[in-house]
Amino acid sequence: MGDNQNLLAEQRRALILDEVRRRGGVRVNELTRRLSVSDMTVRRDLDALARQGMIEKVHGGALPVSDPSAHEPGFEAKSGLELSAKAEIAKAAAELAVPGSAIALAGGTTAYALAQRLLEVPELTVVTNSVRVADVFYNAQRAAASGGEGRPAAEAATVVLTGGMRTPSDTLVGPVADAAIRSLHFDLLFLGVHGISVEAGLSTPNLAEAETNRHFVRSARRVVVVADHTKWGTVGLSSFAALDEVDVLVTDAGLSAEARAEFADRSTELVVAAEPTGDADS
């Protein structure tokens, strides 16, 4: 985790939460050393996370709690998690986008990271139900129009933001979003997920979002899931697609060998971003 003395409280707490979940528990003295902050700061952070139901405080540290299948963390709560993995996934996934194609980009923090990479792909038509993703493209267009950095207007993406009801993840879902998506056809869908597993496939804790995602999947010629390794084995309240409906899964090097083995006999292509290179026989 390194020296994070200058991190904002929300970013620091996101890193603590990630550490608790990754390791199955942490001690206060370990966090003070890793974050380069005081014992009192760490304890305040643990108190805040415990009040939100994200961890269980124990003597000298904290343990993870199992998220209920209907719990949906907000965008800010997720934005500080697995930052390097999301950046690598975004870089690898952006290489699948062909200039001039029509793509759909669903919501989530990994999709947000991908949107920033897709700014480099010219003449895309982008349909999204993510307010955050749309802002990435709109802000880039305004900067280019005002003479700042960015692609000329002729090469900039055309962005369509669906309507709908806003979720904690800042995505628009429901009948209005569904109707807009049903009328369109995409060359490529980039889809972030709450959870992915062999049994449940792709899932989310939000019932309306599940239905909207079903329409995204049906309207796309090719489905690309962008999900870091922590999403594997997580199951939300509602499944919206089976693994066999996914053409490509772009993930990070933290994905376990057991999870990778599940794709050996499947049609789904597994892309592991920033996979360490080397001779496997050495």
Buried (B, 14 or more C-beta within 10 A) or exposed (E): BEEBEEBEEBBBBBBBBBBBBBEEBBBBEBBBEBBBBEEEBBBBBBEBBBEEEBBBBEEEBBEBBEBEBEBBBEBBBBBBBBBEBBBBBBBBBBEBBEEEBBBBBBBBBBBBBBBBBBBEBEBBBBBBBBBBBBBBBEEBBEEBEEEEEBBEEEBBBEBBBBEBBEBBBBBBBBEBBBEBBEEBEBBBBBBBBBBBBEEBBBBBBBBBBBBBBBBBBBBBEBBBBBBBBBBBBBBBBBBBBEBEBBBBBBBBEBBEEEBBEBBEEEEBEBBBBBEEEEEEEE
